[in-house]
Amino acid sequence: GFLFTLPRDAIMLHAMIDDTLRDILIVTDPGQRRLIVWQFRLSDDRQRRRTESIIPFYGDSVGFFNSPSAIETTAKNRIFDPMRDLIFICDTYNSRIVAYHYNPNRKGGRFHLANEFTHREMEKPVDIVLSAYGDEEYTTADLYIADEGFYPHDGGLFRFSLDGAFERIFTACYSEVYRNRILGLKNPISLAAYPYENSGDTCMITVTLKGTNLIKLLFSTDGDAIHYYSWQIKTDLQDVMSGGMAVDDSGRTYIANPILGMVECYWPYKTVPYRLMRNDPVMDRNKLKMPRNIIIDTYHSSCEALIIGNMLPGSGLRSYEINNGCSMRKPPVGLRPGEGLARLLTDDFTELPKRYKLYSPYPNPFNTSCIIQFDLPKPSKVKI
Protein backbone atom coordinates (compact mmCIF):
# COMPACT_ATOMS: atom_id res chain seq x y z
CA GLY A 1 0.00 0.00 0.00
CA PHE A 2 0.93 3.64 0.32
CA LEU A 3 1.61 3.78 4.04
CA PHE A 4 4.63 5.84 5.05
CA THR A 5 7.74 4.31 6.49
CA LEU A 6 9.83 7.34 7.46
CA PRO A 7 8.14 10.52 6.18
CA ARG A 8 10.59 13.41 6.37
CA ASP A 9 9.31 16.57 4.66
CA ALA A 10 6.34 17.84 2.62
CA ILE A 11 4.94 20.72 0.58
CA MET A 12 1.32 21.68 0.06
CA LEU A 13 0.41 22.80 -3.47
CA HIS A 14 -2.82 24.49 -4.54
CA ALA A 15 -3.65 23.85 -8.19
CA MET A 16 -6.52 24.40 -10.61
CA ILE A 17 -7.53 21.14 -12.33
CA ASP A 18 -10.52 21.25 -14.71
CA ASP A 19 -11.28 24.73 -13.33
CA THR A 20 -11.58 23.29 -9.82
CA LEU A 21 -9.23 23.99 -6.92
CA ARG A 22 -7.33 21.01 -5.51
CA ASP A 23 -4.90 20.67 -2.64
CA ILE A 24 -1.89 18.48 -3.42
CA LEU A 25 0.32 17.23 -0.61
CA ILE A 26 3.71 15.88 -1.71
CA VAL A 27 5.57 13.97 1.01
CA THR A 28 9.13 12.66 0.95
CA ASP A 29 9.56 9.15 2.33
CA PRO A 30 13.26 8.19 2.34
CA GLY A 31 12.32 4.97 4.11
CA GLN A 32 10.77 3.76 0.84
CA ARG A 33 12.92 5.93 -1.47
CA ARG A 34 9.98 7.72 -3.00
CA LEU A 35 7.60 10.65 -2.95
CA ILE A 36 3.90 10.24 -2.22
CA VAL A 37 1.57 12.60 -4.09
CA TRP A 38 -1.72 12.94 -2.18
CA GLN A 39 -4.39 14.87 -4.05
CA PHE A 40 -7.57 16.23 -2.46
CA ARG A 41 -10.83 17.66 -3.72
CA LEU A 42 -12.27 20.47 -1.62
CA SER A 43 -15.89 20.92 -0.63
CA ASP A 44 -17.73 23.91 -2.09
CA ASP A 45 -17.18 25.90 1.08
CA ARG A 46 -13.54 24.69 1.25
CA GLN A 47 -14.17 23.28 4.71
CA ARG A 48 -13.43 19.61 3.94
CA ARG A 49 -10.85 17.60 2.01
CA ARG A 50 -11.54 14.31 0.29
CA THR A 51 -8.84 12.05 -1.17
CA GLU A 52 -8.98 11.99 -4.97
CA SER A 53 -5.80 10.13 -5.86
CA ILE A 54 -2.59 8.78 -4.32
CA ILE A 55 0.46 7.98 -6.43
CA PRO A 56 4.12 7.20 -5.68
CA PHE A 57 7.05 8.70 -7.58
CA TYR A 58 10.40 6.90 -7.45
CA GLY A 59 12.62 9.05 -9.63
CA ASP A 60 13.39 10.04 -13.20
CA SER A 61 15.46 9.23 -16.25
CA VAL A 62 18.61 10.41 -14.45
CA GLY A 63 18.12 7.77 -11.76
CA PHE A 64 15.94 6.53 -8.93
CA PHE A 65 15.89 8.36 -5.63
CA ASN A 66 18.23 6.98 -3.03
CA SER A 67 17.00 9.01 -0.09
CA PRO A 68 14.60 11.86 -0.96
CA SER A 69 14.73 13.81 2.30
CA ALA A 70 13.76 17.47 1.87
CA ILE A 71 11.42 19.20 -0.59
CA GLU A 72 10.84 22.84 -1.55
CA THR A 73 8.82 24.76 -4.16
CA THR A 74 8.63 28.22 -5.65
CA ALA A 75 4.81 28.19 -5.22
CA LYS A 76 4.45 29.68 -1.74
CA ASN A 77 0.85 29.95 -0.52
CA ARG A 78 -0.56 30.68 -3.97
CA ILE A 79 -1.89 28.81 -6.99
CA PHE A 80 0.72 26.52 -8.51
CA ASP A 81 1.71 27.45 -12.08
CA PRO A 82 2.95 24.40 -14.06
CA MET A 83 4.62 26.64 -16.64
CA ARG A 84 6.79 28.57 -14.18
CA ASP A 85 6.96 26.87 -10.80
CA LEU A 86 9.52 24.26 -9.80
CA ILE A 87 9.76 21.58 -7.14
CA PHE A 88 13.19 20.83 -5.63
CA ILE A 89 14.17 17.53 -3.97
CA CYS A 90 17.22 16.80 -1.79
CA ASP A 91 18.28 13.31 -2.87
CA THR A 92 20.62 12.89 0.08
CA TYR A 93 22.67 9.78 -0.65
CA ASN A 94 22.91 10.55 -4.35
CA SER A 95 24.51 13.88 -3.31
CA ARG A 96 22.28 15.90 -5.61
CA ILE A 97 19.39 18.33 -5.79
CA VAL A 98 16.80 17.56 -8.46
CA ALA A 99 14.42 20.17 -9.90
CA TYR A 100 11.13 19.14 -11.49
CA HIS A 101 8.30 20.67 -13.40
CA TYR A 102 5.01 19.23 -12.25
CA ASN A 103 1.78 18.99 -14.28
CA PRO A 104 -1.17 18.26 -11.99
CA ASN A 105 -4.16 16.28 -13.23
CA ARG A 106 -7.00 14.27 -11.72
CA LYS A 107 -4.84 11.14 -11.51
CA GLY A 108 -2.12 12.75 -9.43
CA GLY A 109 -0.05 14.54 -12.05
CA ARG A 110 3.30 13.93 -13.73
CA PHE A 111 6.85 15.03 -12.93
CA HIS A 112 9.24 16.21 -15.65
CA LEU A 113 12.93 16.61 -14.96
CA ALA A 114 14.06 20.24 -15.23
CA ASN A 115 17.58 20.22 -13.78
CA GLU A 116 20.04 18.47 -11.51
CA PHE A 117 22.32 20.34 -9.09
CA THR A 118 25.57 18.77 -8.00
CA HIS A 119 28.92 20.01 -6.73
CA ARG A 120 32.15 18.15 -6.07
CA GLU A 121 32.13 19.26 -2.40
CA MET A 122 28.45 18.62 -1.69
CA GLU A 123 28.25 15.26 0.08
CA LYS A 124 25.05 14.86 2.08
CA PRO A 125 22.34 17.47 1.35
CA VAL A 126 19.64 17.07 4.00
CA ASP A 127 17.54 20.25 3.84
CA ILE A 128 16.71 22.96 1.34
CA VAL A 129 15.08 26.37 1.66
CA LEU A 130 14.17 29.10 -0.79
CA SER A 131 15.60 32.49 0.19
CA ALA A 132 12.97 35.04 1.08
CA TYR A 133 14.43 37.86 -0.99
CA GLY A 134 13.47 38.43 -4.61
CA ASP A 135 10.10 39.27 -6.16
CA GLU A 136 6.81 37.86 -4.92
CA GLU A 137 7.03 34.95 -7.35
CA TYR A 138 10.52 34.05 -6.06
CA THR A 139 11.91 34.03 -9.59
CA THR A 140 15.01 35.93 -8.46
CA ALA A 141 15.56 34.04 -5.21
CA ASP A 142 18.32 31.57 -4.35
CA LEU A 143 18.35 28.07 -2.89
CA TYR A 144 20.20 27.40 0.35
CA ILE A 145 21.12 23.77 0.98
CA ALA A 146 22.22 22.27 4.29
CA ASP A 147 25.02 19.80 3.59
CA GLU A 148 25.46 17.77 6.76
CA GLY A 149 28.62 16.07 5.54
CA PHE A 150 29.69 12.59 6.59
CA TYR A 151 32.17 13.54 9.32
CA PRO A 152 32.29 15.94 12.28
CA HIS A 153 33.16 19.53 11.35
CA ASP A 154 32.25 18.80 7.75
CA GLY A 155 29.68 20.21 5.33
CA GLY A 156 28.29 23.75 5.19
CA LEU A 157 25.65 25.90 3.51
CA PHE A 158 25.58 25.76 -0.29
CA ARG A 159 23.88 28.43 -2.38
CA PHE A 160 22.59 27.84 -5.91
CA SER A 161 20.52 29.99 -8.21
CA LEU A 162 17.17 28.58 -9.29
CA ASP A 163 18.62 27.55 -12.65
CA GLY A 164 21.18 25.34 -10.90
CA ALA A 165 24.23 27.61 -11.09
CA PHE A 166 26.53 27.14 -8.09
CA GLU A 167 27.20 30.40 -6.25
CA ARG A 168 29.01 29.79 -3.00
CA ILE A 169 29.75 27.56 0.01
CA PHE A 170 29.43 29.06 3.49
CA THR A 171 31.30 27.31 6.30
CA ALA A 172 31.46 30.34 8.62
CA CYS A 173 29.95 33.80 8.95
CA TYR A 174 30.92 37.06 10.63
CA SER A 175 29.17 39.13 13.27
CA GLU A 176 27.66 42.48 12.29
CA VAL A 177 28.14 43.65 15.88
CA TYR A 178 31.47 42.10 16.88
CA ARG A 179 33.62 42.04 13.77
CA ASN A 180 36.22 39.77 15.29
CA ARG A 181 33.76 36.96 16.08
CA ILE A 182 33.21 34.09 13.68
CA LEU A 183 30.33 31.63 13.74
CA GLY A 184 31.01 28.17 12.38
CA LEU A 185 28.45 26.55 10.08
CA LYS A 186 29.65 22.96 10.05
CA ASN A 187 27.22 20.00 9.93
CA PRO A 188 24.01 21.99 9.35
CA ILE A 189 20.90 19.81 9.35
CA SER A 190 17.84 22.08 9.24
CA LEU A 191 16.98 25.47 7.70
CA ALA A 192 14.15 28.00 7.58
CA ALA A 193 14.01 31.45 5.91
CA TYR A 194 12.00 34.64 6.42
CA PRO A 195 12.14 38.15 4.85
CA TYR A 196 14.08 40.68 6.89
CA GLU A 197 11.60 43.50 7.59
CA ASN A 198 10.94 45.43 4.35
CA SER A 199 14.27 44.67 2.73
CA GLY A 200 14.02 43.33 -0.80
CA ASP A 201 17.45 41.70 -0.81
CA THR A 202 17.94 40.33 2.71
CA CYS A 203 16.46 37.34 4.50
CA MET A 204 16.86 35.73 7.91
CA ILE A 205 18.00 32.13 7.88
CA THR A 206 17.49 30.01 10.99
CA VAL A 207 19.83 27.02 11.14
CA THR A 208 20.48 24.14 13.52
CA LEU A 209 23.73 22.19 13.58
CA LYS A 210 24.11 18.47 14.15
CA GLY A 211 24.73 17.35 17.72
CA THR A 212 23.95 20.71 19.34
CA ASN A 213 20.96 22.31 21.02
CA LEU A 214 21.76 25.74 19.58
CA ILE A 215 19.67 27.69 17.10
CA LYS A 216 21.63 30.17 15.00
CA LEU A 217 20.11 33.19 13.27
CA LEU A 218 21.86 34.39 10.10
CA PHE A 219 21.26 37.27 7.71
CA SER A 220 21.82 36.69 4.03
CA THR A 221 21.71 38.94 1.00
CA ASP A 222 21.84 38.26 -2.70
CA GLY A 223 25.49 39.27 -2.50
CA ASP A 224 28.44 37.17 -1.38
CA ALA A 225 28.15 37.34 2.41
CA ILE A 226 26.25 35.83 5.31
CA HIS A 227 26.34 37.66 8.64
CA TYR A 228 24.94 37.12 12.10
CA TYR A 229 24.15 39.52 14.92
CA SER A 230 26.16 37.71 17.59
CA TRP A 231 23.14 35.62 18.39
CA GLN A 232 22.48 32.03 19.16
CA ILE A 233 20.08 30.49 21.64
CA LYS A 234 20.42 27.39 23.76
CA THR A 235 17.10 25.56 23.65
CA ASP A 236 15.41 23.25 26.11
CA LEU A 237 15.40 20.67 23.34
CA GLN A 238 18.29 18.52 24.46
CA ASP A 239 19.08 17.42 20.94
CA VAL A 240 17.75 19.15 17.81
CA MET A 241 19.92 16.91 15.67
CA SER A 242 17.05 15.51 13.64
CA GLY A 243 14.18 18.02 13.95
CA GLY A 244 12.82 20.19 11.14
CA MET A 245 11.83 23.86 11.23
CA ALA A 246 9.27 26.20 9.71
CA VAL A 247 8.53 29.93 9.90
CA ASP A 248 5.04 31.43 9.86
CA ASP A 249 3.98 34.72 8.25
CA SER A 250 4.95 36.79 11.29
CA GLY A 251 8.44 35.36 11.58
CA ARG A 252 7.84 32.89 14.40
CA THR A 253 10.09 29.85 14.15
CA TYR A 254 8.76 26.39 15.05
CA ILE A 255 11.13 23.52 15.74
CA ALA A 256 10.06 19.87 15.92
CA ASN A 257 12.01 17.55 18.17
CA PRO A 258 11.38 13.80 17.79
CA ILE A 259 13.45 12.81 20.81
CA LEU A 260 11.51 14.83 23.38
CA GLY A 261 8.22 14.63 21.45
CA MET A 262 7.55 18.36 21.41
CA VAL A 263 7.44 21.47 19.23
CA GLU A 264 8.84 24.79 20.44
CA CYS A 265 8.21 28.27 19.09
CA TYR A 266 10.51 31.31 18.95
CA TRP A 267 9.39 34.77 17.97
CA PRO A 268 11.47 37.67 16.56
CA TYR A 269 12.52 40.27 19.09
CA LYS A 270 13.73 43.23 17.07
CA THR A 271 16.52 44.78 19.04
CA VAL A 272 20.21 45.10 18.28
CA PRO A 273 21.42 42.43 18.28
CA TYR A 274 18.40 40.94 16.56
CA ARG A 275 17.34 37.79 18.37
CA LEU A 276 14.50 35.38 18.98
CA MET A 277 12.63 34.99 22.25
CA ARG A 278 11.49 31.58 23.42
CA ASN A 279 7.86 30.63 23.99
CA ASP A 280 6.70 27.77 26.13
CA PRO A 281 6.43 24.55 24.13
CA VAL A 282 3.46 24.86 21.79
CA MET A 283 2.95 21.08 21.71
CA ASP A 284 4.23 18.57 24.23
CA ARG A 285 4.95 14.88 24.39
CA ASN A 286 1.44 14.09 25.61
CA LYS A 287 0.04 15.00 22.20
CA LEU A 288 2.81 14.15 19.73
CA LYS A 289 4.74 11.01 18.92
CA MET A 290 8.10 11.49 17.24
CA PRO A 291 7.40 14.86 15.52
CA ARG A 292 9.97 14.92 12.73
CA ASN A 293 9.12 18.08 10.84
CA ILE A 294 6.58 20.88 10.57
CA ILE A 295 5.15 22.56 7.46
CA ILE A 296 3.10 25.75 7.57
CA ASP A 297 0.56 26.67 4.90
CA THR A 298 -1.48 29.89 4.85
CA TYR A 299 -3.25 29.76 1.49
CA HIS A 300 -6.66 29.06 2.99
CA SER A 301 -8.25 31.17 5.70
CA SER A 302 -6.73 29.17 8.53
CA CYS A 303 -3.04 29.08 9.35
CA GLU A 304 -2.36 25.36 9.04
CA ALA A 305 0.56 23.49 10.56
CA LEU A 306 1.19 19.99 9.25
CA ILE A 307 3.31 17.97 11.67
CA ILE A 308 5.09 14.91 10.33
CA GLY A 309 5.58 12.00 12.68
CA ASN A 310 7.74 8.98 11.87
CA MET A 311 7.16 6.60 14.72
CA LEU A 312 6.22 3.15 13.44
CA PRO A 313 3.48 2.08 13.37
CA GLY A 314 1.46 5.18 12.61
CA SER A 315 3.89 7.30 10.61
CA GLY A 316 2.08 10.05 8.81
CA LEU A 317 0.85 13.61 9.23
CA ARG A 318 -1.47 15.45 11.55
CA SER A 319 -2.93 18.87 10.93
CA TYR A 320 -3.23 21.68 13.46
CA GLU A 321 -4.26 25.32 13.38
CA ILE A 322 -1.93 27.95 14.82
CA ASN A 323 -3.65 30.00 17.50
CA ASN A 324 -4.07 33.67 16.57
CA GLY A 325 -3.59 32.67 12.94
CA CYS A 326 -0.32 33.84 11.44
CA SER A 327 -0.88 37.40 12.62
CA MET A 328 1.82 39.70 13.96
CA ARG A 329 0.52 39.25 17.51
CA LYS A 330 3.10 38.36 20.09
CA PRO A 331 2.96 35.11 22.08
CA PRO A 332 1.41 33.21 23.70
CA VAL A 333 0.92 31.20 20.58
CA GLY A 334 0.15 27.53 20.29
CA LEU A 335 -1.21 24.76 18.13
CA ARG A 336 -4.61 23.14 18.47
CA PRO A 337 -6.17 20.26 16.55
CA GLY A 338 -7.42 21.52 13.22
CA GLU A 339 -11.09 21.74 12.41
CA GLY A 340 -12.87 22.01 9.11
CA LEU A 341 -10.42 22.41 6.28
CA ALA A 342 -7.44 21.78 8.54
CA ARG A 343 -8.71 18.40 9.66
CA LEU A 344 -6.22 16.10 8.00
CA LEU A 345 -5.52 13.44 10.58
CA THR A 346 -3.28 10.40 10.50
CA ASP A 347 -6.29 8.12 10.09
CA ASP A 348 -6.88 9.63 6.66
CA PHE A 349 -3.45 8.39 5.63
CA THR A 350 -3.90 4.78 6.61
CA GLU A 351 -6.79 3.69 4.40
CA LEU A 352 -6.07 0.19 3.15
CA PRO A 353 -6.66 -0.94 -0.43
CA LYS A 354 -9.95 -2.72 -1.11
CA ARG A 355 -8.44 -5.71 -2.96
CA TYR A 356 -5.20 -7.57 -3.58
CA LYS A 357 -3.21 -6.23 -6.51
CA LEU A 358 0.26 -6.88 -7.93
CA TYR A 359 1.74 -4.17 -10.15
CA SER A 360 4.13 -4.64 -13.05
CA PRO A 361 7.84 -4.47 -12.12
CA TYR A 362 9.31 -0.99 -12.61
CA PRO A 363 11.18 -0.25 -14.77
CA ASN A 364 11.59 -3.96 -15.72
CA PRO A 365 12.34 -7.26 -13.93
CA PHE A 366 15.93 -7.32 -15.25
CA ASN A 367 16.89 -4.01 -13.64
CA THR A 368 19.00 -4.33 -10.48
CA SER A 369 16.86 -1.59 -8.86
CA CYS A 370 13.58 -3.20 -9.89
CA ILE A 371 10.60 -2.13 -7.76
CA ILE A 372 7.65 -4.50 -7.30
CA GLN A 373 4.65 -2.76 -5.79
CA PHE A 374 1.59 -4.51 -4.38
CA ASP A 375 -1.60 -3.72 -2.45
CA LEU A 376 -2.91 -5.69 0.55
CA PRO A 377 -6.44 -5.18 1.89
CA LYS A 378 -5.43 -6.73 5.23
CA PRO A 379 -2.23 -7.84 6.98
CA SER A 380 -0.87 -10.82 5.05
CA LYS A 381 2.27 -12.85 4.54
CA VAL A 382 3.95 -12.01 1.25
CA LYS A 383 6.50 -14.01 -0.73
CA ILE A 384 7.96 -12.72 -4.03
N, C-alpha and C positions, 0 to 999 in steps of 0.2 A: 504494500500500500504506500501511501504518501506520508506516513508518520515521520516526524523529525527524529533524528538521532542526536545531533549536537547543533541546534540552530545557533547562529552567531550574530548575524546582523540582518537588517531589513530596510527597505524603502517602501513608502506608500505613494503610488502614482494615482492620478485622477485623469481619466481619459474619456473622450467621446467616442462611442462605438455605435454605429447606426443611429446617430443623433441622440443617443442616450448616455448619460453619465455613468461610468463605472469606477469603482475603486479597485486597484490592482496592487496587491501586496506581494513583493518579491523578497524571499527569505533565502539567505545563504545557509547551507547545511554542510559544513566540511566533513561531518561524520559520514555522510553518504556521497561526498564529492559532487554536489549538485546544487542548483537553485530550485526552489519551488515557487511557481507563479500561481498565486491564489487570486482569482478574479471574482468580484462581487457585483451583483445588481443592487441598486438602491431602491427603496420604496419611494413613492411619489413625494412624500414629505421629507425624504432623506433621513428618516429616523430609524431605519432598519437596513441591515445588510443580509443578502442571501447568496450563498455560494453558487456561482455559475459554471466555473471550470477550475480544474487543478491540473497543472502539467509540470513535469520536471524538465530541467535543462542541464545537460552534462558537459557542454563545451561546444567547440566550434571546429572549423577546418584546420586551425593552427594546432589544436590538441585538446584533449579532455582536461577538465579541471582536476587539479591534484588536491587542493584545499582552498576552496572559495570562502574566504573569511569575511572580508568587509565589502560593503557595497555603497555607492554614492550615485547621485544623479544631478543633472543641471535643472531639473524640473522641481523647484522648491515651492510647495504649497500653491500650485497653480495647475492649469490644465496641461497635460503632457502633449508636446508637439513632436510627432514621429519624424518630421523633416529636419528639426533642429536639435532636439534634446538627445543627450547621450546618457548611458548607464555605464559606470565604471566598477570593475570587480578586482579586488586583491586576490590573486591566485597565489597563495603564500608559498607553497613548496615548489611551485614552478618559477618563483622569483620574478613575477611579471604582474603588470596591471593590464587588464583587457578592457577596451572600450567597445560598446555595442550600440547600434541603432536598434530600436525596438518598435515593431508594428503591432499594436494591440488589435485583437479581433475577438469574436465571441467564443472562440475555442482556446483562448489563452494567449494568443499572439505568437510572433516569431522574432528571434534575435538574429541580427546581421552584424558580422564583425566589422568594426570601423577602424580599430587601431590596436596595437600592442606596444606597451611601454616597458622597456627593460633598460638596465644600466649595469655595467660590469661590477659596480660596487654595491648594488642593491641585492641583498641576500634573502631577507625574510620579511616582506611587506605584510603587515598585519592590520593596518587601519588606513583609511583614506578620508580626507575631508576637502570640500570645496571652499576656497578662500571666500570671505564675505565681501571683498572689495570687487569692483567692476560694476557694470550696469545691472539693472534689475533682472535681466535674463541670464546673468552670469556668463555671458559670452566672452568677456575679457578677464575672467577670473583665472586662478591657478589651482592646481591640485597639490595638496601637501600629503605626503605618504610617510607613515611611521614604519621605519625599517628596524625591527627588533634586533636583528643580527642573531648569530648562532652562539656567540660567546659573550661573557661579561665585558662591559665597556666597549661594545661594538655597536654598529648601526648608527642611526641618525635620522633627521628629517630630510626627505627628498622633495624637491619642488619641480613639477612639470607644468608646461602649458597644456591647455585642453587638447591641442593637436598632437600631443605626445613629445614635444621638444623638451629635452632635459635642460633645467636651468641652474640648479645648484643643490649641494648637500650642506646641511647645517648640522654640525656636531657640537656647537657651543654658541652662546649669544652673550651680548654685553649689556650691562645695566645702563639705563638712561639716567639714573640718579647717581650711582657710584661707578664712575668710568673704569675703575681698576678691578671691578668684580666681574667674574666670568661664570656663567651658568652652563654646566655640561648638559648635553642632550643625548646621552648614550642610552641605548636600549629602550626607546620609546615604544609604548604599546597601545595607547589610546589617545584620540584627538577629538576636539570640537572647536568650531570657529563661530565668531560673532562679529558684526560690524562695530568698529570703534566710533561711538557717537555719530557725528554727521560726516565723518571723513569718507571720501570716496575712494581712497587708495590705501586704507589701513584696516586691518582686522585684528581682533584678539584671538589667540590660539591657546586653548587650554590643553595641557599635555600631562600624562602620567608616565612614569618610567618604571620599568620592570623591577620588582623586588623592593619597592619603596612605598611609603604611605604619604608621599608628597605630591601635591598638585602644583604645577608650575604654569604661570600665566605669561604668555609671550605677546609681543606686538609685531606684526609683520606688515610690510608694505609691498607694493609691486616692484620695488627696487631690489637691491642685493643684500639687504640686512634684515636680521631679526633681533629685536631688543627685548629686554624685560625691565620692569620697574622694581628691581630688587625685591621681588615678591615670590614667596612660595608658602604653602600652608600645609601643616602636618595634620592629617585627618584622623578621625577616630576609627576609620577603616584600617584595620591592622595590616591589610595587604590588598592593594588595589591592582595587583599584578595582572589580573585577568578580567577586570570590569570595564564595560564600555561607558561612554559619556554622550550627553546630548545637551543642547542649549535651547531654551525657549525664546519667544519673541522679545522678552524683556531682558535677556542676557543672563538669566539664571542657569547655572550649570548643575546638571543631575548626573550622579555617578552611581552605577550599579556595582554591587560587590557580592559575588556569588559565595564567598567564604563565610561572611557574616550574615548573609541573607537579608540585605537591607539596601535601600537607596537613600543617598544623602543629597542635599541641595545647597548650593552656594550662590549668593546673589552679589552683583557688582556694587562695590562701595567706592564711589568716585572721589577719592582723595589722591594726593601725591604722597607716597607712591600709590598707584591704582592697585586695588586688591579686592578680594572676594571675602565676604563674611559668611560664616557657617550658620545654617539653619539646624534645627533638630532633624533627626532622620524623618524623611517624608513617608517612608514605608519601612516596616521592621520585619524581623524574621518570623513573626507570628502570621504574616500575611503572604510572604514570598518564599519560594523555594528556589534556590540557586539562580537569582537574577543575573543574567549574563550581560545584558545590554538594554538600552532604552532608546526608543525612537519617538520623536515628537512631531506631530502633524497638526497644522492649524488651518487647513483648507476649509473644512466645514465649520459650523458655528462654534462647536466645542473645541477646547484645546486638548487633544488626545495624546496620551502617552502609551505607547505599546512597549511592554516589558517582556523581554525574551528570557525564558527559563530553560536550562538544559540539564535538568535532573531527571534521569531515567528511572521509572517510566513517567511519562507525563510531560516530556519536553514540548514546548510550544510557546504560544504568546498569550498574554492577557492584556486587556485594554482598560485604561483608567482615564479619568478626566482630571486635569490639574485644577485645583481649587483657585478661585479668582481668575480663571482663564489664563491667558498669557499676557495679562495686563502689566503695566509698569508698577503696580502696587508692591510695596515691600512685604517681606514675610510677616506673619507666618503663611507659608504656602505648603500644600500637601497634595497627595493623590488620593482619590476615592474611586471605588469601582464605577466603571462607566455605565451610563444608562442610554437608552435610545440608540443613536447612531454609534456611540462608542462601545456598545456592548459586543465585544468580540472575544469571547472567552475560550479557554483551552479546549473545552468540550467541543467547540465548533471545528477544531482541528483534528479531531480523533474519530471522525466518521469512517466506519469500515466499509469496504466495497460490498456490493450486494451479491456478487457471485465470484467463483473462482475464474481466474483468467491468467494465461501465460502469454507474454508479449514476445515478439520476434527479437532475436539477439541484435544488439546495436553495438558497433555498426555492422558486424557480421561475426559468425561463430569462429572464424579463423583468426580474428584479431586478438592479440594478447591482452588487450584492455576491454574485452567483450563484456557488455553489461546485459544481464538477463533479468528483466523486471517481471514481477507477478503480483496478482491481487489475491488476498485471502479474506473471505467474509467472516472468519472466526479463527482463533488460534489453532494452528495445525503444524504437524511435522512436515518438513519439506526436504526432498532429496532431488538434486539436479545432477 
